[in-house]
């Protein structure tokens, strides 16, 4: 009690082991003889908002308002890595090469992690409201970020002539009359489309940042 750890909600005995269930959706097995603790199960303890699959590995990432981001093995259904963050996580997305993990938070915070170890690479806070969708372009050049400020921000992952990722913001796509709900890219990484809480579907040129008028060709 008072240690700041998860609250134990249930206890059971199985042979010489004590099984503990916590208020944070964890199950631990404690060997009474040796005192050895084994993690049987771990999970989020809040609302799950973001989920993204790895582009080349059988993994997926989740983002939750319990202020954690986790990576899971889709085959064994086991948690592989977890990082605690300071602000509720609302969206998550892998870069096309799987090296980076972008996470959108409440309050307009954007965090870029190195996906293998979940080390923070950099952070941006260009918005005041929550970020509820993040999507990399298929070629890995850009990251599009949709916020409840009714704006889609576009970041250039690596600036020309600069080694390492920079995530410089190159466009702020304004035109929606409500909060951004979802967005995605064309396969050639040239066009973004986005939807919002006012049921608008808009199209944007990723190179210029200008809105594209809808035509029948946009359907494909």
Secondary structure, DSSP 8 states (H G I E B T S, - for coil): --SSS--EEEEEEETTEEEEEETTS-EEEEETTT--EEEEE---SS-EEEEEE-SSSSEEEEEETTTEEEEEETTTTEEEEEEE-SS-EEEEEE-TTSSEEEEEEGGGEEEEEETTTTEEEEEEE--SS-EEEEEE-TTSSEEEEEETTSEEEEEESS-TT-SS---EEEEEEE--SS-EEEEEE-TTSSEEEEEETT--EEEEETTT--EE---GGGG-
